[in-house]
Amino acid sequence: MIIYNVTVNIDENVHDDWVKWMRDVHIPDVMATGFFLENRFARVLVEDQGGITYSIQYLCKNMADLEDYQREHAARLQSDHNRRYEGKFVAFRTLLETVE
């Protein structure tokens, strides 16, 4: 299994709106692509120099599914997020493989 982890530090001024939008719109849109089996939305328990940090993890069956998602959907979904919260967040992505 592959975990597609997106870590986001979001500005406190838009935090509440962002959390609601992630739960109600963005994460459901990502899951609706059909490439992910499940997701987790977690707050990172670390004191930052500003903003609040979250980890959003999407579990998929294999690397081929993730590559298809990235090719077919990722740019559009990331663009939606970028337009809505431009200048209010920092994000990075990490790929992990589960160890059975």
Contacts in CASP RR format, 6 or more apart in sequence:
PFRMAT RR
TARGET T0000
AUTHOR 0000-0000-0000
METHOD contacts of the structure
MODEL  1
MIIYNVTVNIDENVHDDWVKWMRDVHIPDVMATGFFLENRFARVLVEDQG
GITYSIQYLCKNMADLEDYQREHAARLQSDHNRRYEGKFVAFRTLLETVE
1 37 0 8 1.000
1 59 0 8 1.000
1 60 0 8 1.000
1 61 0 8 1.000
1 62 0 8 1.000
1 97 0 8 1.000
1 98 0 8 1.000
2 59 0 8 1.000
2 60 0 8 1.000
2 61 0 8 1.000
2 62 0 8 1.000
2 63 0 8 1.000
2 65 0 8 1.000
2 66 0 8 1.000
2 95 0 8 1.000
2 96 0 8 1.000
2 97 0 8 1.000
2 98 0 8 1.000
3 57 0 8 1.000
3 58 0 8 1.000
3 59 0 8 1.000
3 95 0 8 1.000
3 96 0 8 1.000
3 97 0 8 1.000
3 98 0 8 1.000
4 36 0 8 1.000
4 57 0 8 1.000
4 58 0 8 1.000
4 59 0 8 1.000
4 60 0 8 1.000
4 66 0 8 1.000
4 69 0 8 1.000
4 93 0 8 1.000
4 95 0 8 1.000
5 55 0 8 1.000
5 56 0 8 1.000
5 57 0 8 1.000
5 58 0 8 1.000
5 93 0 8 1.000
5 94 0 8 1.000
5 95 0 8 1.000
5 96 0 8 1.000
6 55 0 8 1.000
6 56 0 8 1.000
6 57 0 8 1.000
6 58 0 8 1.000
6 91 0 8 1.000
6 92 0 8 1.000
6 93 0 8 1.000
7 44 0 8 1.000
7 53 0 8 1.000
7 54 0 8 1.000
7 55 0 8 1.000
7 56 0 8 1.000
7 91 0 8 1.000
7 92 0 8 1.000
7 93 0 8 1.000
7 94 0 8 1.000
8 53 0 8 1.000
8 54 0 8 1.000
8 56 0 8 1.000
8 89 0 8 1.000
8 90 0 8 1.000
8 91 0 8 1.000
9 48 0 8 1.000
9 50 0 8 1.000
9 51 0 8 1.000
9 52 0 8 1.000
9 53 0 8 1.000
9 54 0 8 1.000
9 89 0 8 1.000
9 90 0 8 1.000
9 91 0 8 1.000
10 18 0 8 1.000
10 51 0 8 1.000
10 52 0 8 1.000
10 53 0 8 1.000
10 54 0 8 1.000
10 85 0 8 1.000
10 88 0 8 1.000
10 89 0 8 1.000
11 50 0 8 1.000
11 51 0 8 1.000
11 85 0 8 1.000
11 87 0 8 1.000
11 88 0 8 1.000
11 89 0 8 1.000
12 50 0 8 1.000
12 51 0 8 1.000
12 52 0 8 1.000
13 88 0 8 1.000
14 85 0 8 1.000
14 88 0 8 1.000
15 51 0 8 1.000
15 52 0 8 1.000
18 85 0 8 1.000
18 88 0 8 1.000
18 89 0 8 1.000
19 54 0 8 1.000
21 84 0 8 1.000
22 41 0 8 1.000
22 54 0 8 1.000
22 56 0 8 1.000
23 41 0 8 1.000
26 77 0 8 1.000
26 80 0 8 1.000
26 81 0 8 1.000
27 39 0 8 1.000
27 41 0 8 1.000
27 56 0 8 1.000
29 77 0 8 1.000
29 80 0 8 1.000
30 36 0 8 1.000
30 39 0 8 1.000
30 58 0 8 1.000
30 73 0 8 1.000
30 77 0 8 1.000
31 39 0 8 1.000
31 58 0 8 1.000
33 69 0 8 1.000
33 72 0 8 1.000
33 73 0 8 1.000
35 60 0 8 1.000
35 65 0 8 1.000
35 66 0 8 1.000
35 68 0 8 1.000
35 69 0 8 1.000
35 73 0 8 1.000
36 58 0 8 1.000
36 59 0 8 1.000
36 60 0 8 1.000
36 65 0 8 1.000
36 69 0 8 1.000
37 59 0 8 1.000
37 60 0 8 1.000
37 61 0 8 1.000
38 58 0 8 1.000
38 59 0 8 1.000
39 56 0 8 1.000
39 57 0 8 1.000
39 58 0 8 1.000
39 59 0 8 1.000
40 55 0 8 1.000
40 56 0 8 1.000
40 57 0 8 1.000
41 54 0 8 1.000
41 55 0 8 1.000
41 56 0 8 1.000
42 54 0 8 1.000
42 55 0 8 1.000
42 56 0 8 1.000
42 57 0 8 1.000
43 52 0 8 1.000
43 53 0 8 1.000
43 54 0 8 1.000
44 53 0 8 1.000
44 54 0 8 1.000
44 55 0 8 1.000
46 53 0 8 1.000
60 66 0 8 1.000
60 69 0 8 1.000
66 95 0 8 1.000
81 89 0 8 1.000
81 91 0 8 1.000
END
